[in-house]
Amino acid sequence: MKRLIAIVIVLSFCSQLFAQKKDLNYLKYSVEEAPEWSALFRRNSGWFGGDGIYTIPLNSPENKSAGQGTQTLFLFSDSMIGTIKSDSLRDGFRMIHNSVAILNGNSPLSENMKFNWKRNSKGDAESVFEPSTPKTQKGDYYWLGDGFINRTLNNTLYIFGYRIHNVSEEAFGFREIGNTLIKIPAGSNPPFSDYQQMDTPFFLQDGDNDIGSFGAGIFDNTKGSGAPSPDGYVYIYGVRGRSKNLLVARVKPGDFERFGQWRFWDGKAWNANIHKAAAVTDGVSNELSVSPLPDGRFALVFQLGGIGTTVGLRLGASPAGPFGPVIKIWDSSKDAEEKTYIMYNAKAHPSLSAPGELLISYNVNSVDFIKDLKRNPYLYRPRFIRVKLL
């Protein structure tokens, strides 16, 4: 037994040494706009704007390029429903707090993209997901985090839901107050009438009212997901504090709802105590992605500092790091047509990426939202770039 333990320790040490030898400072690449994907979200009726934009392949591996038969679920947070005519936003538009869409195939063709939201008895647009958990407070609504298909648990679709509450009428007059998990059975279709939801212990708040939450990104490192070097775990990423510190958790897919089985990287080992979770890097955004690269490294993609013109990438030696310095892969200044415009929450979409590439989106919005939206009704939608690995 002692010999077995010694062997395990030696293998772990060798693995750490191998990880440390990976070059985390340099990536050979080229980058360009992906206008065909940006144009997919320039729409004149129904859904005409939104942010968030996570993608989940429903019937193919997440870490493989989608095929012609792939159905990809798009998740949006705040979304605009209405009509644009002659480049002018018509009265009667409405904001809902989340919506979804499904793309059939792997090409950005508008005829293959169907947007979905719910409607009330009057026919008005409503959010797809509404908070209804024991901890839900009156006035709460959902912004959506990342999600994935859990092949071990009957192909259930899991999506993180952030409970948000408005605290003022200012541009950033909202606050996250809780973290939940939305559970959708296999075969369910948008706008999803049969989902379940549960509070999780993955919302953090300290004495200085500095908060953190898990679900900013998910990397399914299992064989079924098409991961190149699967270890059988699902990695879930959290962001905490004003410094935008990145936290990492992992769990076996079969234990995904057993929150006591989750483990958090404390800088040295996987710890059962969420409060021991270490900041593996900082300066990330509240939405991000971690994707495996062909050479064994991992690409952490984010908007530098959360909001700004720089799409950043850090190279990781493993899904939990260590991560190298920021590689500034894109300057989105051209999208800041007005001083009030902001860019945020960049992330990669590996299943929509061609082999040897990363398709990356980022959101464009305004701190003077309604005023600028009336001036430019096509403002509030994702923009795309394509990173080619050389």
N, C-alpha and C positions, 0 to 999 in steps of 0.2 A: 504493500500500500504506500509506504514511504517513497519507494522508488517511482511509483506511478505519479505521485504528487510532484516529485522532483522533475520528472519528464515534462509534466504539464507546465511547471514554472519555467523550465528552460525553453520550451516551445513558445510560451507567451513572451519571454524576453527576446527571443529571436524574431518574433513577429513585430515587436515594437521597434527593434533595430532596423528591420526591413522597411517599416513605415517611415522611419526617420530619414532613410536614405533616398526616398522619393523626392524629386525636385519639386518643391512647392512654390518656387519663385518665378518660373518662366513657363509660358504657354505659347506655342507657335500657332497662330491663327490669322484669319482674315475675317472682317465683319462688314456687313452691308445691310441696308434696309430690306425688309420683306414686304413690299407694298401690296402684294396680292392678299396677304393675311390681314394687313391693316384695313384694306378695302372691304373685307368681309363684314366688318362691323360698322361701315358707313351706310346707314339705313334711313329710309324716309317714313316708315310707318311701323306701328307696333313698338317693338323694342328699338330704341334709337340711341341708347347710351347706357353705360354701366362700368363698374370697376370690379376688382376682385380677380376674375378670370383664372380659375384653376381648371385643369383638364384631366379627365379620368377615362381611359378606354374601358368600355363596358364589356367587350367580348374578345379582347386580345391582351397580351402581356404589356404591362406599363412601360417596361424598359426595352421594348422592341418597337421598331418603326411600324406605324399603323398601315394596314393594307386597305384595298378597295372595299372590303366587307366589314371594316371596323366601324363601330359606333362609338363616338367620343362624346362624353358628357362635359359640358362647360358649366361652371359655377360662377355666378356673378353676385356681388353684394348690391349696394344701392343701384337701382336700375330705373331708367326713364322710359315711360310708355306714352306714345303720342303720335303726332303727325307733323311732318316737315313738307312744305310745299314752296317751290321756288326759293329754296334755301332759307325759308322763314319758318320759325316754330309757331305752329298754330295753337290757339287757346285750347284748354282742356287737357293738356299734358299732365301726367301724374308720376310721382316718384313712389316706387315700392322698394323694400329693403333687401330683397334678393329675388333672383330669377335663375332659370337654367336654359340650356339649349342643347340640342343633339346634332352633331355633324355626322352624316353618313359618308364613309370613305375617308380618304387622306388628302383630298384637295380642297382648297378654300373656295368652294363654289356656293354662291348664295342659295341656289335652288336645292342644295343638299343640307342646308342649315335650317333647323326649326327651333324657334324660341318659345318658351313656355312660362306662364305665370298663372296664378289663380284669379278668379273673378268672384265678386260678392253677388248678392241677390239683385243688385242694381246693374250688374254688368261692369262695374268698375274694377280695374286691375288691383290685385292684391299679391302680397309676397307668397312664394311657394312654401316657405317654412316659417312658422310662428312659434315663439317660445311657449311651452306649456309643461314645465317641470315643477317639482316641489319648491325650488328656490326662485322661480320666476316672479318678478314684480310687475305690477300694472305699468304699462307703457314700455316694457322691454321689447326689443326686436332683435332679429338675427342678422349679423354679418357672417359670412361663411368662411371657414378655413379650408384646409386641404382635405382630401378624401381618398379612398382607395377601395378596390374590390377585395374582400377577404375570402380567398379561395378555400381556406381551411374551415371557415364558418359559413358553409352553404352559399358561397358567392354573395354574401351580404355586402351591400354598399354602406360604408361608414363615412360620415362627413362631420368635421368639427364645426360647431356653431358657437359663435361668440355672442353672449347676451350683452346688448348695448342699451344704454339709457341716456336720453338727452338731459343735459344739465343746464344748458343756456341756449340762446339763439345765435351765438357767435359762430364763426366759420368752423371752429373745432370744439363746439359745445356739446360733446358727447363723451361717454366714458364706458369702457368695458367693465362689467360687474360680475361676470360669471362665464364659465366654460362648460359646454355641453357636447354630447355626442349624439348625432342623428343617425338612426339605423333604418335602412331601407331594404326590404327583402328582394332577393333576386327575381327578375321578371317584372318588377314594378315599373310603370311608365310615368313620365312627367305629365302633369305637375305633382305627382306623388301624393296620393290620398291615404296611403297605408303606412306611413313612416312612424317610428317610435323615437323617443328622445329621452336622454338621461343626463342628470347633472354629473359632472366629473370633479375630482379633486385637483384638477390641473390648472387652476387659476390661483395666482400668487399675489399677495399684497402685504407690504411691510409697514412699519410704523410711520414711514415718511410718505405713505400713500403711493409708493412706487409699485407698479403692477407688472405682472408677467403672465403669460398664457401659452399653452402648448397647442399645436395644430397649424403653425405657420407654414410647415412643409412636412411631407411624408416621403420617405424612401423605403420601398418594399424590397428588402434584400433577400428574397426567397427565390427558389428555383422557378416556381410558377409565374413569377413576375417577369422572368427573362433576365434577371440580374446576372452579370457575368461571373461574379464570385460570390454566390449566395452563402450566407451563414445562418439562414433560417429565421432572422429577426426582421421585424418592422421597426424602422427608426422614425421617431416623431420629434420634430424640432419646435422649440419654444423661443420666444423673445421676451426679454425682461428689461425694464428700466429705461431711463432717458438715454443711456449709452447704447441702447439696442444690443444688449448682450445675447449671444446665441447659447441656448441650452439644448441638451440632447437626451432623449429617453429612448428605450427600446423594450420590446416585448415580443414574445412568440405570438404569431397570428391567432392561435387557438385560445390565447389568454387575453385577447384584446379588450374584452369587457370586464375582465377580472383586474381591476385597477391596482389591487395589492400586489400583483405580479409584475407590474411595471418597474423598471430599474432606470436610474438616472446617473449619467456619467459625472463623477465628482472630481475628475482630473487625474485619478489614478485607477479607479475601479468603478464597477456598476453598483450603485447604492440604492437601497430600497427607500431611502429618505429623500423626498423631493426637495427639501430645504437644503440638501447637501449638493444639489446640482451646480456644477461649475460653469462659468462663462468660458466657452471654448474659443470665442472670438467676439468682436463687437462691431458696431457700425453697420449692422445689417438692417433689413426692413421687416415690417410686421408680416409680410408675405414674401416667400422665398422658395428656393428649390435646391435640392442636392441630387446630382445625377452622376452616374458612373461614366468615366471616360474610357476609351479603348485601351489606354496604356496602364490601367489599374488605379489611376488617381480619380478623385471625385471633384466635381465642379459645384461649388456653392455660389449661386447666382442671386443677386439682391440689388436693391436701389441703395446706394451708399448713404448711410445716415437716415434711411427711411424715406425722406423726401429730398429731392434734388435732381440735378441734371445728369448725374453719373450712374450708369449701370455698371456695377462692380462684380467681380468674380474672384473668389479665393480658391486655391487648389488645396484639396484635402488628401491626407495619406490614408484615411479610412472614413467611413460615414460619420465618425465622431471626432475627426481631426487626427493630429493637429492640422490646422489650416495656415496657409502661407499669407503673405501680404496681399493687399488689394491690387488686382489687375483691372485698370479702368478700360473696359472694353467698348463703351459707347458713351458719347456725349449727346444728350437729347436737347441741347439748347435751342435747336431749330424749332422745337415744339413749343417753346416759351414765347409765343407770338405776342402775348401781353404780359405785363409784370405780375398779373394776378394768377397766371397759369402755373400749375405745379405738376411734377412727375413723381411717381412713386411705385413701390411694390413690384419691381422687376422679378421675373422668374422664368425658368426654362420649361419647355413642354416636350419631354423626350419622345413620347409616342407620336408626336406630330413632326418630329425632326427626321430628316433623311440621315442615313448612315454617315458618320463622320461629321455631323453638324449638330448644332443646338439652336432650335427655334426659341426665341426669347420675347416675351411681351413685357410692357410696362404701361402703367395707367397715366392718363392725362386728365386733369381736372382744374378747377379754379377756386380760389378762396372767396371770390365774389360770384358764387355759382349761378344763380338764376339770371343775374344781369349779363354775365358773359355767355351763358347758354342761349339767351335770346339773340345775342349778337352773332354767335357761332354755334348753331345747334348740333354741329358735327364734332364739337370739342370733346365731349365726355365719352371716350371709347379707348380701347387699348391700341397701342402701336406695337409693331413687331420688327425685330431685327433677326438676322441669321448669322451665326458664328460658325465658320468653317474651320475645322481642325486640320492643321497642315502637318 
